[in-house]
Amino acid sequence: MNYCTTKPEGHLEYSQLLEEFILGCKTSRKIGMEYERIPLIKVTSQTAPYGGETGVCELLREVAKVDNWDYILDDINIIGLKKLHDTITLEPGCQIELSIEPQELIRDLKKRVEEIDGVLAPILDKFGIKLINKGVSPITTYKNIKLLPKRRYALMANYLWGILSDVMMRETAGIQVGIDFSSEEDAMRKFRAANLMMPFATAMYANSKYRGGVDTGYKSFRALAWLNTDNERCGFATKFQDGMCFKDYVNRLLETPMIFINRCGHTVNLNGRLTFKQFMEKGYEGFEADIEDWKLHANLYFPEVRLRNFIEIRNHDCVGGGLEYSIPALYKGIMYSPAALEEVENMLCKYSFNEINELRFNIARYALSAKIRKTPVLSICKELAEISYYSLKTGCEDEEEFLLPLIDMLKKGKCPADFI
């Protein structure tokens, strides 16, 4: 196939890479939420397919017709819907993700999710599909889940080399939170704190015990899948050390192998043949790097906490029953309060990068029952929730109520997987 190899205007400079993050600095204090759920066929509890008369593709067509959403297409395939600043998109195994326009108040996020769910409910019922709040599909494994017909997913599935990468792509569902930063210093402080918190947050929301119809022995099999997906682009983006800056994150991305680039409506498969730094310096088969390549490359990097024009905190299993809104509440209470943030820093900064990194492996199996040094993870999680609760309470917006389901659960010494 012939691709156009028109050279981008000017040579891509290192300063342009940095600028993508610098432009993220803003005065707003909003919270974003991406909420993935697994669609199951009601009568069988098998994962719903993309195709067929009662498949997820036709379901999206019905939603678009009933509620005036626009199609998101990949070639001729419907891969999602868009309405103003909200999207309903499909993950590789047909997981349905709601991406809600960031809001200042969590109740406004909740209101929008409930509005969209209100539209989805009768259509899901018509199609015999239910959306479940679990971190892993409980019965259907990836061998029986066809990959969504989206070009990038086929390239990713072929490239990601971890032994559980197919599980991650096709079976799992999570909740991600986005927070704003006002400056480079503010971004790095929040980035560091979010990385330190990440294993503890994974433990609080562990909710993927059953897979293939059996108890896996892990409280979060989803977390285990991410640990075995691709160590070059997953895990921690940096060692989140003191004094780090945007350049540290950019340099890590520069050294990461590339999966593909887009040219003239087509994908060019690089399959890890070179890093972005090498692509910038030497090009590839007549192609030269441009800023869109950089944005794509950054989006194909999947660390626990990802830096964009906001900070994306990623590794929480999907949960429901009101617990889903405690996730943005947890971070809002800490990240937007200097006092709360300092309290968390003082509590967690005593742990080394290696200790936090190694904890992730124990969290996947034991969740709240794990320990770091000799301290129970449960006690740290309780303290994090309390710090956020009292921070939100002083904000006088009544948002501390969103943390009550989490606090109640932690008082019982349990995570969602323990209630199954």
WOHUWO-V688425 format. One record per residue. N is the residue number from 0. RES is the residue in three letters. PSI is psi in radians with two decimals (none if undefined). OMEGA is omega in radians with two decimals (999 if undefined). BURIAL is 1 if it has 9 or more other ideal C-beta (glycine too) atoms within 8 Angstrom, else 0. Layout:
BEGIN
N | RES | PSI | OMEGA | BURIAL
N | RES | PSI | OMEGA | BURIAL
END
This chain:
BEGIN
0 | MET | 2.41 | 3.13 | 0
1 | ASN | 2.29 | 3.08 | 0
2 | TYR | 2.57 | 3.04 | 1
3 | CYS | 2.43 | -3.12 | 0
4 | THR | 0.56 | 3.12 | 0
5 | THR | 2.28 | -3.11 | 0
6 | LYS | 2.42 | 3.06 | 0
7 | PRO | 2.72 | -3.14 | 1
8 | GLU | 2.03 | 3.13 | 0
9 | GLY | 2.82 | 3.14 | 0
10 | HIS | 2.37 | 3.13 | 0
11 | LEU | 2.19 | -3.08 | 1
12 | GLU | 2.68 | 3.11 | 0
13 | TYR | -0.65 | -3.13 | 0
14 | SER | -0.55 | 3.11 | 0
15 | GLN | -0.60 | 3.11 | 1
16 | LEU | -0.77 | 3.11 | 1
17 | LEU | -0.65 | -3.05 | 1
18 | GLU | -0.54 | 3.14 | 0
19 | GLU | -0.54 | 3.12 | 1
20 | PHE | -0.64 | 3.12 | 1
21 | ILE | -0.66 | -3.14 | 1
22 | LEU | -0.23 | 3.11 | 0
23 | GLY | -0.24 | -3.13 | 1
24 | CYS | 2.23 | -3.08 | 1
25 | LYS | 2.84 | -3.11 | 0
26 | THR | -0.18 | -3.10 | 0
27 | SER | 2.79 | 3.13 | 0
28 | ARG | 1.09 | -3.07 | 0
29 | LYS | 2.86 | 3.09 | 1
30 | ILE | 2.26 | 3.05 | 1
31 | GLY | 2.77 | -3.09 | 1
32 | MET | 2.27 | 2.99 | 1
33 | GLU | 2.18 | -2.90 | 1
34 | TYR | 1.81 | -3.12 | 1
35 | GLU | 2.42 | 3.03 | 1
36 | ARG | 2.70 | -3.07 | 1
37 | ILE | 2.20 | 3.12 | 1
38 | PRO | 2.15 | 3.12 | 1
39 | LEU | 2.56 | 2.99 | 1
40 | ILE | 2.17 | -3.01 | 1
41 | LYS | -0.77 | -3.00 | 0
42 | VAL | -0.35 | -3.09 | 0
43 | THR | -0.32 | -3.02 | 0
44 | SER | 0.27 | 3.00 | 0
45 | GLN | 2.68 | 3.10 | 1
46 | THR | 2.31 | -3.12 | 1
47 | ALA | 2.46 | -3.14 | 1
48 | PRO | 2.92 | 3.08 | 1
49 | TYR | -0.83 | -3.04 | 1
50 | GLY | 3.11 | 3.12 | 0
51 | GLY | 2.88 | -3.07 | 0
52 | GLU | -0.53 | 3.13 | 0
53 | THR | 0.46 | 3.12 | 1
54 | GLY | 3.07 | -3.05 | 1
55 | VAL | -0.57 | 3.11 | 1
56 | CYS | -0.83 | 3.13 | 1
57 | GLU | -0.58 | 3.08 | 1
58 | LEU | -0.77 | 3.11 | 1
59 | LEU | -0.68 | 3.09 | 1
60 | ARG | -0.73 | -3.12 | 1
61 | GLU | -0.73 | 3.11 | 1
62 | VAL | -0.78 | 3.14 | 1
63 | ALA | -0.70 | -3.11 | 1
64 | LYS | -0.73 | -3.05 | 0
65 | VAL | -0.66 | -2.98 | 0
66 | ASP | 0.26 | 2.99 | 0
67 | ASN | 0.87 | 3.01 | 0
68 | TRP | 2.67 | 3.05 | 1
69 | ASP | 2.56 | 3.10 | 0
70 | TYR | 2.52 | 2.86 | 1
71 | ILE | 2.11 | -3.02 | 1
72 | LEU | 2.60 | 2.90 | 0
73 | ASP | 1.88 | -2.94 | 1
74 | ASP | -2.05 | 3.13 | 0
75 | ILE | 0.04 | -3.05 | 0
76 | ASN | 2.37 | 3.07 | 1
77 | ILE | 2.10 | -3.14 | 1
78 | ILE | 0.06 | 3.12 | 1
79 | GLY | -3.12 | 3.13 | 1
80 | LEU | 2.66 | 3.13 | 1
81 | LYS | 2.43 | 3.07 | 1
82 | LYS | 1.94 | -3.02 | 1
83 | LEU | -2.03 | -3.07 | 0
84 | HIS | 0.14 | 3.11 | 0
85 | ASP | 2.59 | 3.07 | 1
86 | THR | 2.65 | 2.93 | 1
87 | ILE | 1.95 | -3.07 | 1
88 | THR | 2.91 | -3.12 | 1
89 | LEU | 2.30 | 3.02 | 1
90 | GLU | 3.05 | -2.98 | 1
91 | PRO | -0.55 | 3.14 | 1
92 | GLY | 0.44 | -3.14 | 1
93 | CYS | 0.25 | 2.98 | 1
94 | GLN | 2.39 | -3.09 | 1
95 | ILE | 2.12 | -3.08 | 1
96 | GLU | 2.23 | 2.97 | 1
97 | LEU | 2.19 | 3.05 | 1
98 | SER | 1.95 | -2.96 | 1
99 | ILE | 2.39 | 3.08 | 1
100 | GLU | 2.27 | -3.13 | 0
101 | PRO | 2.49 | -3.10 | 1
102 | GLN | 2.75 | 3.06 | 1
103 | GLU | -0.53 | -3.10 | 0
104 | LEU | 2.38 | -3.13 | 0
105 | ILE | -0.57 | 3.13 | 1
106 | ARG | -0.48 | 3.10 | 0
107 | ASP | -0.59 | 3.00 | 1
108 | LEU | -0.84 | -3.13 | 1
109 | LYS | -0.76 | -3.13 | 1
110 | LYS | -0.74 | -3.11 | 0
111 | ARG | -0.69 | 3.07 | 1
112 | VAL | -0.76 | -3.13 | 1
113 | GLU | -0.59 | 3.07 | 0
114 | GLU | -0.80 | -3.14 | 0
115 | ILE | -0.73 | 3.10 | 1
116 | ASP | -0.58 | 3.09 | 0
117 | GLY | -0.62 | 3.06 | 0
118 | VAL | -0.71 | -3.08 | 1
119 | LEU | -0.62 | -2.95 | 1
120 | ALA | -0.96 | -3.11 | 0
121 | PRO | -0.51 | 3.13 | 0
122 | ILE | -0.72 | 3.04 | 1
123 | LEU | -0.75 | -3.14 | 1
124 | ASP | -0.72 | 3.11 | 0
125 | LYS | -0.65 | -3.11 | 0
126 | PHE | -0.03 | 3.13 | 1
127 | GLY | 0.58 | -3.10 | 0
128 | ILE | 2.51 | 3.01 | 1
129 | LYS | 2.60 | 3.07 | 0
130 | LEU | 2.21 | -3.10 | 1
131 | ILE | 2.60 | -3.14 | 1
132 | ASN | 1.27 | 3.10 | 1
133 | LYS | 2.73 | 3.14 | 1
134 | GLY | -0.33 | 3.13 | 1
135 | VAL | 2.54 | 3.04 | 1
136 | SER | 2.16 | -2.97 | 1
137 | PRO | -0.37 | -3.07 | 1
138 | ILE | -0.88 | -3.04 | 1
139 | THR | 2.23 | 3.08 | 1
140 | THR | 2.94 | -3.00 | 1
141 | TYR | -0.48 | -3.12 | 1
142 | LYS | -0.36 | 3.12 | 0
143 | ASN | 0.32 | 3.07 | 0
144 | ILE | 1.93 | -3.14 | 1
145 | LYS | 2.48 | 3.12 | 0
146 | LEU | 2.37 | 3.09 | 1
147 | LEU | 2.40 | -3.12 | 1
148 | PRO | 1.14 | 3.07 | 0
149 | LYS | 2.24 | -2.96 | 1
150 | ARG | -0.72 | -3.09 | 0
151 | ARG | -0.54 | -3.11 | 1
152 | TYR | -0.64 | 3.10 | 1
153 | ALA | -0.73 | 3.12 | 1
154 | LEU | -0.71 | 3.12 | 1
155 | MET | -0.77 | -3.13 | 1
156 | ALA | -0.63 | 3.12 | 1
157 | ASN | -0.52 | -3.04 | 0
158 | TYR | -0.82 | -3.03 | 1
159 | LEU | 2.18 | -2.89 | 1
160 | TRP | -0.09 | -3.12 | 0
161 | GLY | 2.67 | -3.04 | 1
162 | ILE | -0.29 | 3.11 | 0
163 | LEU | 0.34 | -3.12 | 1
164 | SER | -0.62 | 3.11 | 1
165 | ASP | -0.60 | 3.06 | 1
166 | VAL | -0.86 | 3.14 | 1
167 | MET | -0.82 | -3.04 | 1
168 | MET | -0.75 | -2.94 | 1
169 | ARG | -0.37 | -2.99 | 1
170 | GLU | -0.34 | -2.90 | 1
171 | THR | 2.76 | 3.07 | 1
172 | ALA | 2.45 | -3.10 | 1
173 | GLY | 3.14 | 3.06 | 1
174 | ILE | 2.27 | -3.14 | 1
175 | GLN | 2.62 | -3.12 | 1
176 | VAL | 2.43 | 3.08 | 1
177 | GLY | 2.37 | 3.10 | 1
178 | ILE | 2.64 | -3.12 | 1
179 | ASP | 2.79 | 2.97 | 1
180 | PHE | 2.62 | -3.03 | 1
181 | SER | -0.32 | -3.10 | 0
182 | SER | 3.00 | 3.09 | 0
183 | GLU | -0.74 | 3.14 | 1
184 | GLU | -0.76 | 3.12 | 0
185 | ASP | -0.73 | 3.13 | 1
186 | ALA | -0.81 | -3.08 | 1
187 | MET | -0.60 | 3.10 | 1
188 | ARG | -0.80 | 3.12 | 1
189 | LYS | -0.67 | 3.12 | 1
190 | PHE | -0.80 | -3.13 | 1
191 | ARG | -0.82 | -3.13 | 1
192 | ALA | -0.72 | -3.14 | 1
193 | ALA | -0.68 | 3.09 | 1
194 | ASN | -0.74 | 3.11 | 1
195 | LEU | -0.64 | -3.14 | 1
196 | MET | -0.38 | -2.89 | 1
197 | MET | -0.84 | -3.14 | 1
198 | PRO | -0.61 | 3.14 | 1
199 | PHE | -0.69 | 3.09 | 1
200 | ALA | -0.68 | 3.08 | 1
201 | THR | -0.70 | 3.12 | 1
202 | ALA | -0.75 | -3.12 | 1
203 | MET | -0.65 | -3.00 | 1
204 | TYR | 0.30 | 3.13 | 1
205 | ALA | 2.16 | -2.99 | 1
206 | ASN | 0.76 | 3.14 | 1
207 | SER | 1.10 | -3.08 | 1
208 | LYS | -0.66 | -3.06 | 1
209 | TYR | 2.34 | 3.12 | 1
210 | ARG | 2.42 | -3.11 | 1
211 | GLY | 0.42 | 3.11 | 0
212 | GLY | 0.12 | -3.11 | 0
213 | VAL | 2.79 | 3.05 | 0
214 | ASP | 2.12 | -3.07 | 0
215 | THR | -0.28 | -3.02 | 1
216 | GLY | -0.01 | 3.10 | 0
217 | TYR | 2.45 | 3.06 | 1
218 | LYS | -0.57 | 3.08 | 1
219 | SER | 1.56 | 3.07 | 1
220 | PHE | -0.47 | 3.07 | 1
221 | ARG | -0.79 | 3.11 | 1
222 | ALA | -0.67 | 3.09 | 1
223 | LEU | -0.71 | 3.13 | 1
224 | ALA | -0.73 | 3.12 | 1
225 | TRP | -0.55 | 3.09 | 1
226 | LEU | -0.29 | -3.10 | 1
227 | ASN | 0.77 | 3.13 | 1
228 | THR | -0.95 | -3.12 | 1
229 | ASP | 1.75 | -3.05 | 1
230 | ASN | -0.28 | 3.13 | 0
231 | GLU | -0.39 | -3.08 | 0
232 | ARG | 0.13 | 3.08 | 1
233 | CYS | -3.11 | -3.09 | 1
234 | GLY | -2.53 | 3.14 | 1
235 | PHE | 2.37 | -3.08 | 1
236 | ALA | -0.61 | 3.12 | 1
237 | THR | -3.12 | 3.04 | 1
238 | LYS | 0.23 | 3.11 | 0
239 | PHE | 0.96 | -3.11 | 1
240 | GLN | 2.90 | 3.03 | 0
241 | ASP | 2.47 | 3.06 | 0
242 | GLY | 0.15 | 3.13 | 0
243 | MET | 2.81 | -3.07 | 1
244 | CYS | 3.12 | 3.14 | 0
245 | PHE | -0.62 | -3.10 | 1
246 | LYS | -0.60 | 3.13 | 0
247 | ASP | -0.73 | 3.13 | 1
248 | TYR | -0.76 | 3.12 | 1
249 | VAL | -0.77 | -3.12 | 1
250 | ASN | -0.60 | 3.08 | 0
251 | ARG | -0.73 | 3.10 | 1
252 | LEU | -0.67 | 3.14 | 1
253 | LEU | -0.55 | -3.10 | 1
254 | GLU | 0.02 | -3.12 | 0
255 | THR | 2.32 | 3.11 | 1
256 | PRO | 2.57 | -3.13 | 1
257 | MET | 2.59 | 3.10 | 1
258 | ILE | -0.86 | 3.12 | 1
259 | PHE | 2.94 | 2.97 | 1
260 | ILE | 2.86 | 3.08 | 1
261 | ASN | 2.39 | 3.04 | 1
262 | ARG | 2.14 | 3.03 | 1
263 | CYS | 0.76 | 3.08 | 0
264 | GLY | 0.07 | -3.14 | 0
265 | HIS | 2.74 | 3.05 | 0
266 | THR | 2.45 | 3.07 | 1
267 | VAL | 1.98 | -3.04 | 1
268 | ASN | 2.06 | 3.07 | 0
269 | LEU | -0.50 | 3.00 | 1
270 | ASN | 0.69 | 3.06 | 1
271 | GLY | 0.24 | -3.09 | 0
272 | ARG | -0.42 | -3.14 | 0
273 | LEU | 2.75 | 3.06 | 1
274 | THR | 2.94 | 3.11 | 1
275 | PHE | -0.59 | 3.10 | 1
276 | LYS | -0.77 | 3.11 | 0
277 | GLN | -0.65 | 3.11 | 0
278 | PHE | -0.73 | 3.10 | 1
279 | MET | -0.71 | -3.03 | 1
280 | GLU | -0.66 | -2.97 | 0
281 | LYS | -0.23 | -3.04 | 0
282 | GLY | -3.02 | -3.14 | 0
283 | TYR | 1.98 | 3.07 | 1
284 | GLU | 0.80 | 3.09 | 0
285 | GLY | -0.17 | 3.11 | 0
286 | PHE | 2.45 | 3.05 | 1
287 | GLU | 2.62 | -3.07 | 0
288 | ALA | 2.42 | 2.99 | 1
289 | ASP | 3.09 | -3.01 | 0
290 | ILE | -0.52 | 3.10 | 1
291 | GLU | -0.60 | 3.05 | 0
292 | ASP | -0.73 | 3.14 | 1
293 | TRP | -0.76 | 3.13 | 1
294 | LYS | -0.74 | 3.12 | 1
295 | LEU | -0.80 | -3.13 | 1
296 | HIS | -0.75 | 3.13 | 1
297 | ALA | -0.55 | -3.13 | 1
298 | ASN | -0.30 | 3.11 | 0
299 | LEU | 0.35 | 3.08 | 1
300 | TYR | 2.24 | -2.91 | 1
301 | PHE | 1.02 | 3.13 | 1
302 | PRO | 2.99 | 3.10 | 1
303 | GLU | -0.73 | 3.07 | 1
304 | VAL | 2.18 | -3.05 | 1
305 | ARG | 2.37 | 3.08 | 1
306 | LEU | 2.18 | 3.05 | 1
307 | ARG | -2.50 | 2.96 | 1
308 | ASN | 0.28 | 2.93 | 0
309 | PHE | 3.10 | 3.09 | 1
310 | ILE | 2.14 | -3.08 | 1
311 | GLU | 2.07 | -3.09 | 1
312 | ILE | 2.11 | -2.69 | 1
313 | ARG | -0.54 | -2.83 | 1
314 | ASN | 1.20 | 3.03 | 1
315 | HIS | 2.27 | 3.00 | 1
316 | ASP | 2.65 | 3.03 | 1
317 | CYS | 2.35 | 3.08 | 1
318 | VAL | 2.91 | -3.14 | 1
319 | GLY | -2.77 | 3.11 | 0
320 | GLY | 0.41 | -3.10 | 0
321 | GLY | -0.33 | -3.14 | 0
322 | LEU | -0.43 | -3.12 | 1
323 | GLU | -0.56 | -3.10 | 1
324 | TYR | -0.21 | 3.05 | 1
325 | SER | -0.34 | -3.14 | 1
326 | ILE | -0.98 | 3.05 | 1
327 | PRO | -0.56 | 3.13 | 1
328 | ALA | -0.72 | 3.14 | 1
329 | LEU | -0.82 | -3.09 | 1
330 | TYR | -0.60 | 3.11 | 1
331 | LYS | -0.78 | -3.11 | 1
332 | GLY | -0.51 | -3.10 | 1
333 | ILE | -0.85 | -2.98 | 1
334 | MET | -0.46 | -3.11 | 1
335 | TYR | 0.25 | 3.07 | 0
336 | SER | 1.94 | 3.13 | 1
337 | PRO | -0.68 | -3.12 | 0
338 | ALA | -0.78 | 3.13 | 0
339 | ALA | -0.70 | 3.13 | 1
340 | LEU | -0.73 | 3.12 | 1
341 | GLU | -0.67 | 3.13 | 0
342 | GLU | -0.73 | 3.11 | 1
343 | VAL | -0.74 | 3.10 | 1
344 | GLU | -0.81 | -3.12 | 1
345 | ASN | -0.54 | -3.12 | 0
346 | MET | -0.65 | -2.97 | 1
347 | LEU | -0.38 | -3.05 | 1
348 | CYS | -0.21 | 3.09 | 0
349 | LYS | -0.29 | 3.13 | 0
350 | TYR | 2.41 | -3.12 | 1
351 | SER | 2.88 | 3.07 | 0
352 | PHE | -0.78 | -3.11 | 1
353 | ASN | -0.67 | 3.13 | 0
354 | GLU | -0.78 | 3.13 | 1
355 | ILE | -0.71 | -3.14 | 1
356 | ASN | -0.81 | -3.12 | 1
357 | GLU | -0.51 | 3.13 | 0
358 | LEU | -0.58 | -3.12 | 1
359 | ARG | -0.62 | -3.10 | 1
360 | PHE | -0.66 | 3.09 | 0
361 | ASN | -0.59 | 3.12 | 1
362 | ILE | -0.74 | -3.12 | 1
363 | ALA | -0.69 | -3.11 | 1
364 | ARG | -0.83 | -2.92 | 1
365 | TYR | -0.29 | -3.12 | 1
366 | ALA | -2.11 | -3.03 | 1
367 | LEU | -0.26 | -3.14 | 1
368 | SER | -0.10 | 3.12 | 0
369 | ALA | 2.90 | 3.08 | 1
370 | LYS | 2.65 | 2.97 | 0
371 | ILE | 2.17 | -2.85 | 1
372 | ARG | -2.11 | 3.10 | 0
373 | LYS | 0.18 | -3.08 | 0
374 | THR | 2.22 | 3.09 | 0
375 | PRO | 2.35 | 3.09 | 1
376 | VAL | -0.63 | 3.14 | 1
377 | LEU | -0.77 | -3.10 | 1
378 | SER | -0.64 | 3.10 | 0
379 | ILE | -0.71 | 3.13 | 1
380 | CYS | -0.71 | 3.09 | 1
381 | LYS | -0.73 | -3.11 | 1
382 | GLU | -0.70 | 3.10 | 1
383 | LEU | -0.79 | -3.14 | 1
384 | ALA | -0.70 | 3.14 | 1
385 | GLU | -0.72 | 3.10 | 1
386 | ILE | -0.81 | -3.14 | 1
387 | SER | -0.71 | -3.12 | 1
388 | TYR | -0.88 | -3.09 | 1
389 | TYR | -0.49 | 3.04 | 1
390 | SER | -0.81 | 3.12 | 1
391 | LEU | -0.61 | -3.13 | 1
392 | LYS | -0.64 | 3.12 | 0
393 | THR | -0.27 | 3.12 | 0
394 | GLY | -0.20 | 3.05 | 1
395 | CYS | 0.54 | 3.09 | 0
396 | GLU | 0.13 | 3.13 | 0
397 | ASP | 0.52 | -3.11 | 0
398 | GLU | -0.14 | 3.08 | 1
399 | GLU | -0.38 | 3.14 | 1
400 | GLU | -0.47 | 3.14 | 0
401 | PHE | -0.30 | 3.13 | 1
402 | LEU | -0.18 | -3.07 | 1
403 | LEU | -0.72 | 3.09 | 1
404 | PRO | -0.65 | 3.11 | 1
405 | LEU | -0.82 | -3.11 | 1
406 | ILE | -0.73 | 3.11 | 1
407 | ASP | -0.74 | 3.13 | 0
408 | MET | -0.76 | -3.13 | 1
409 | LEU | -0.57 | 3.07 | 1
410 | LYS | -0.53 | 3.09 | 0
411 | LYS | -0.06 | 3.14 | 0
412 | GLY | 0.48 | -3.03 | 0
413 | LYS | 2.71 | 2.93 | 1
414 | CYS | 2.99 | -3.09 | 1
415 | PRO | -0.60 | -3.13 | 1
416 | ALA | -0.43 | -3.11 | 1
417 | ASP | -0.22 | -3.11 | 1
418 | PHE | -0.09 | -3.08 | 0
419 | ILE | none | 999 | 0
END
